[in-house]
Amino acid sequence: MIIIHGMDTTVLPRLVVSSLIDRLRVMPAVVLTGARQTGKSTLAGTLAPARRYLSLDDLDVQDAARRDPEALLGGPGPLTLDEVQREPDLLSAVKRAIDRRRRPGRFLLTGSANLLLARRVSESLAGRASYLTLRPMTRREQRGLGRCGLWEELLQHRDDDWLDVLAANHEMREDWRVLVRRGGFPTPAVHLAAAKDRAIWFDGYVRTYLERDLQDLSLIAALPDFRRLMIAACLRLGQLVNQTDLSRDVALPQPTVHRWLNLLETSYLLVRLPAYAVNRTKRLIKSPKLYWGDTGVALHLGEGTEPGGAHLENLVLQDLLAWRDARLERAEVYYWRSAAGEEVDFVIEAAGSLLPVEVKAVARPRLGDARHLRTFRAEYGRRARAALLLHTGSMLEWLAPGVLAAPWWRVL
């Protein structure tokens, strides 16, 4: 197993390792993307003994990529190119190199932006590359387990067995508010114990993003305005994206808000969760919901905001996205909401079935908390699996037929 070595002697396995190795075994290029500081460079560097390693953070390498990309790519053995978004035209040279000599694992490219969404990138390496996203560390990755929550186990077992599956998971109980505050970036999540130290790190992270990383995607002159939009987005976790309201609140034109939200999403700081769109008998809301890529950054930008139910939802979503993106088989994560106000926080679509998940920041859920889950299951019939109601207490039991109430920490 490939491992990540932290700032100290801590050894932290990452969830995506096996998926990364599988992709390198098959495809000539693998593109590993994710927000800055999620651990991409460290993960790529663990493969360095068997690969050449070059970073475009190095100005000499960046200059060579501009002047003579063919020579840069043409050395012996497989090559890892780190922070490739700094020179997106290099992807055309990668394409030509693959077309001349196609062999598995030849290129591992990393980038702090979604290269499929970045406007400056004209070459997608279609048919030549597999894309993999490294999300902020899950709770179990932070605990050294190298995995995400028990989503795969729930999908693989019969619904009637879920209670036994979760009861057998002897995971340590934890205060979710502590986990939300530290987020999932390796440095503040694992190596910085004091809140004031994490605040210093988050402040530096946001400044670096605004003053450097953002400029790789688009030239933004009005950085204070952009930061104001980031703050406004952090204060709307779990809400429907309404660009008109955001535009009014931050005093910016709506086209500017639209473009800047796209930039935040391209750099993995913002998550727009799509609505489940299969309409049966109900009229459904189609607008996406807004979440943040990391709860620690969101709380820092929120300037004194206390963790609330939306942050716990965001925490569950981060784990779900890490699971989805590391999985070889296709899976999707949505939310569901009807025009009448019935809503389910998350819907997992995998293997032809739907698994609804509701998150409640309450220690003792009641039958009324399962109302919308029961509506969803009635609406989608045999496609719907049993529902999960995640809460902050310790109760693990069937709250209603087909609705299992479970502590969040037993699943995550």
ZAVO-915816 format. One record per residue (C-alpha): residue in one letter; x, y, z. Coordinates in steps of 0.25 Angstrom, whole numbers, padded with zeros to 4 digits, always signed. Layout:
N
AXYZ;...
//
This chain:
412
M+0000+0000+0000;I+0005+0014-0003;I+0005+0023+0009;I+0006+0038+0011;H+0016+0043+0021;G+0012+0055+0028;M+0020+0067+0035;D+0024+0058+0046;T+0025+0043+0046;T+0010+0040+0044;V+0007+0030+0033;L-0006+0033+0026;P-0012+0024+0016;R-0021+0030+0005;L-0034+0025+0000;V-0031+0027-0015;V-0018+0019-0015;S-0023+0006-0021;S-0032+0013-0031;L-0019+0022-0035;I-0011+0009-0037;D-0022+0002-0045;R-0023+0014-0054;L-0008+0015-0057;R-0008+0000-0060;V-0018+0002-0071;M-0018+0017-0077;P-0006+0024-0083;A-0009+0036-0075;V-0016+0038-0061;V-0020+0052-0057;L-0020+0054-0042;T-0028+0067-0038;G-0033+0073-0025;A-0032+0086-0017;R-0018+0091-0013;Q-0012+0084-0001;T-0021+0072-0001;G-0008+0064-0003;K-0007+0062-0018;S+0008+0065-0019;T+0011+0056-0007;L+0003+0045-0012;A+0009+0046-0026;G+0023+0047-0020;T+0022+0034-0013;L+0023+0028-0027;A+0035+0036-0030;P+0045+0024-0028;A+0039+0017-0040;R+0036+0030-0048;R+0043+0043-0052;Y+0036+0055-0044;L+0035+0069-0049;S+0027+0080-0043;L+0022+0092-0051;D+0024+0100-0038;D+0038+0100-0042;L+0041+0112-0051;D+0052+0105-0059;V+0042+0093-0062;Q+0031+0103-0065;D+0041+0110-0075;A+0045+0097-0081;A+0030+0093-0083;R+0028+0106-0091;R+0040+0106-0099;D+0042+0091-0102;P+0031+0082-0097;E+0035+0070-0106;A+0049+0070-0099;L+0043+0071-0085;L+0033+0059-0088;G+0043+0051-0096;G+0052+0046-0085;P+0053+0031-0080;G+0043+0024-0072;P+0029+0028-0067;L+0027+0043-0063;T+0020+0050-0052;L+0016+0065-0056;D+0012+0073-0043;E+0003+0085-0044;V+0000+0084-0059;Q-0010+0095-0059;R+0001+0105-0058;E+0004+0101-0073;P-0009+0096-0079;D-0003+0096-0093;L+0006+0085-0089;L-0006+0075-0090;S-0005+0076-0105;A+0009+0071-0104;V+0005+0060-0095;K-0006+0056-0105;R+0005+0056-0117;A+0014+0048-0108;I+0003+0037-0105;D-0001+0036-0119;R+0014+0034-0123;R+0016+0023-0113;R+0004+0018-0105;R+0007+0010-0092;P+0000+0009-0079;G+0004+0018-0067;R+0013+0027-0076;F+0008+0040-0070;L+0003+0044-0056;L-0002+0058-0057;T-0007+0066-0044;G-0014+0079-0044;S-0021+0088-0034;A-0032+0091-0043;N-0042+0082-0051;L-0036+0082-0064;L-0049+0078-0071;L-0055+0091-0066;A-0044+0101-0067;R-0046+0110-0079;R-0031+0111-0082;V-0030+0096-0085;S-0033+0093-0099;E-0028+0078-0099;S-0036+0068-0090;L-0028+0056-0094;A-0040+0049-0097;G-0038+0034-0099;R-0024+0035-0094;A-0026+0039-0079;S-0034+0035-0067;Y-0038+0046-0057;L-0037+0044-0042;T-0041+0054-0031;L-0033+0055-0018;R-0043+0061-0008;P-0039+0066+0006;M-0037+0055+0016;T-0048+0047+0021;R-0050+0045+0036;R-0045+0031+0035;E-0033+0035+0027;Q-0029+0045+0038;R-0030+0033+0047;G-0020+0026+0039;L-0030+0016+0033;G-0028+0020+0018;R-0043+0019+0015;C-0056+0026+0015;G-0070+0023+0022;L-0077+0010+0021;W-0085+0014+0008;E-0079+0002+0000;E-0083-0008+0012;L-0097-0002+0012;L-0099-0004-0003;Q-0094-0018-0003;H-0102-0023+0009;R-0117-0026+0009;D-0125-0014+0016;D-0129-0023+0027;D-0114-0026+0031;W-0111-0011+0032;L-0113-0010+0047;D-0103-0022+0049;V-0093-0016+0039;L-0093-0003+0047;A-0094-0009+0061;A-0081-0017+0057;N-0074-0004+0054;H-0067-0001+0067;E-0063+0013+0062;M-0059+0023+0073;R-0070+0034+0076;E-0066+0048+0073;D-0071+0062+0074;W-0075+0066+0060;R-0073+0081+0063;V-0058+0078+0065;L-0057+0070+0052;V-0064+0081+0045;R-0055+0092+0050;R-0042+0085+0046;G-0047+0081+0032;G-0040+0071+0024;F-0027+0077+0018;P-0016+0069+0024;T-0008+0080+0031;P-0019+0086+0040;A-0027+0073+0041;V-0015+0065+0046;H-0003+0073+0049;L-0009+0086+0056;A-0016+0083+0069;A-0018+0098+0074;A-0030+0106+0068;K-0021+0118+0067;D-0011+0110+0059;R-0021+0105+0049;A-0027+0120+0048;I-0013+0124+0043;W-0012+0113+0033;F-0026+0115+0028;D-0023+0130+0026;G-0010+0127+0018;Y-0018+0117+0010;V-0029+0127+0006;R-0018+0138+0003;T-0010+0128-0006;Y-0023+0124-0013;L-0027+0138-0016;E-0013+0144-0020;R-0007+0132-0027;D-0016+0120-0030;L-0028+0127-0035;Q-0019+0135-0045;D-0015+0122-0052;L-0030+0121-0055;S-0034+0135-0058;L-0029+0149-0056;I-0037+0155-0045;A-0033+0169-0041;A-0044+0171-0031;L-0039+0161-0020;P-0047+0168-0009;D-0060+0166-0016;F-0056+0152-0019;R-0054+0149-0005;R-0067+0155-0001;L-0074+0146-0010;M-0066+0134-0004;I-0071+0138+0010;A-0086+0140+0005;A-0085+0126-0001;C-0080+0120+0012;L-0092+0126+0019;R-0101+0119+0010;L-0097+0104+0012;G-0108+0095+0009;Q-0117+0105+0002;L-0121+0106-0012;V-0112+0114-0021;N-0119+0127-0024;Q-0109+0136-0032;T-0119+0147-0032;D-0119+0148-0017;L-0104+0146-0017;S-0102+0157-0027;R-0111+0166-0018;D-0104+0163-0005;V-0090+0165-0010;A-0093+0177-0019;L-0088+0170-0032;P-0094+0168-0046;Q-0100+0154-0047;P-0091+0150-0059;T-0079+0153-0050;V-0085+0144-0039;H-0088+0133-0049;R-0074+0133-0054;W-0067+0134-0040;L-0076+0123-0035;N-0071+0114-0047;L-0056+0118-0043;L-0058+0114-0029;E-0064+0100-0034;T-0053+0098-0044;S-0043+0100-0032;Y-0051+0090-0024;L-0054+0100-0013;L-0069+0100-0016;V-0078+0089-0018;R-0091+0090-0025;L-0099+0078-0022;P-0109+0075-0033;A-0124+0071-0031;Y-0129+0057-0034;A-0136+0060-0047;V-0144+0047-0050;N-0158+0053-0048;R-0169+0043-0046;T-0182+0049-0040;K-0176+0061-0033;R-0171+0074-0038;L-0157+0075-0033;I-0148+0086-0031;K-0136+0086-0041;S-0126+0097-0035;P-0114+0091-0029;K-0110+0093-0014;L-0098+0100-0010;Y-0087+0093-0001;W-0073+0096+0002;G-0061+0087-0002;D-0056+0087+0012;T-0063+0091+0025;G-0051+0097+0032;V-0049+0107+0021;A-0064+0110+0021;L-0064+0113+0036;H-0051+0121+0035;L-0057+0130+0024;G-0071+0130+0032;E-0063+0139+0042;G-0068+0134+0055;T-0080+0125+0050;E-0083+0114+0059;P-0084+0100+0053;G-0099+0096+0050;G-0107+0086+0043;A-0102+0090+0030;H-0088+0088+0034;L-0091+0074+0038;E-0098+0072+0025;N-0086+0077+0018;L-0077+0068+0026;V-0085+0056+0021;L-0085+0061+0007;Q-0070+0062+0007;D-0069+0047+0011;L-0079+0043+0000;L-0071+0051-0010;A-0058+0044-0006;W-0065+0030-0007;R-0071+0033-0020;D-0058+0039-0027;A-0050+0027-0022;R-0060+0017-0027;L-0057+0010-0041;E-0072+0007-0043;R-0080+0019-0046;A-0088+0025-0035;E-0095+0039-0033;V-0099+0047-0021;Y-0111+0057-0022;Y-0121+0063-0013;W-0136+0062-0015;R-0147+0073-0013;S-0161+0075-0017;A-0168+0088-0020;A-0176+0085-0007;G-0164+0086+0001;E-0161+0071+0003;E-0146+0069+0004;V-0136+0058+0005;D-0122+0063+0008;F-0114+0053-0001;V-0118+0042-0011;I-0108+0032-0015;E-0110+0026-0028;A-0102+0013-0030;A-0104-0001-0037;G-0118+0003-0041;S-0123+0007-0028;L-0125+0019-0019;L-0121+0021-0005;P-0127+0033+0002;V-0119+0039+0014;E-0124+0050+0023;V-0115+0057+0033;K-0121+0063+0046;A-0112+0071+0056;V-0121+0065+0068;A-0117+0054+0078;R-0130+0048+0078;P-0138+0047+0065;R-0153+0046+0065;L-0162+0039+0055;G-0165+0053+0049;D-0151+0054+0045;A-0153+0042+0035;R-0165+0048+0028;H-0158+0052+0016;L-0150+0039+0015;R-0163+0031+0015;T-0169+0040+0004;F-0157+0038-0004;R-0157+0023-0003;A-0172+0022-0006;E-0169+0031-0018;Y-0158+0022-0024;G-0163+0009-0020;R-0154-0003-0023;R-0143+0006-0027;A-0141+0012-0013;R-0133+0004-0003;A-0135+0006+0012;A-0133+0020+0017;L-0122+0025+0026;L-0125+0036+0036;L-0112+0041+0042;H-0112+0048+0055;T-0102+0053+0066;G-0107+0043+0077;S-0104+0028+0080;M-0117+0022+0076;L-0116+0011+0066;E-0130+0005+0062;W-0141+0005+0052;L-0148+0018+0054;A-0159+0014+0044;P-0161+0003+0034;G-0150+0004+0024;V-0143+0016+0032;L-0131+0013+0040;A-0126+0024+0050;A-0111+0023+0052;P-0101+0032+0059;W-0093+0039+0048;W-0080+0034+0054;R-0084+0019+0052;V-0085+0022+0037;L-0074+0032+0035;
//
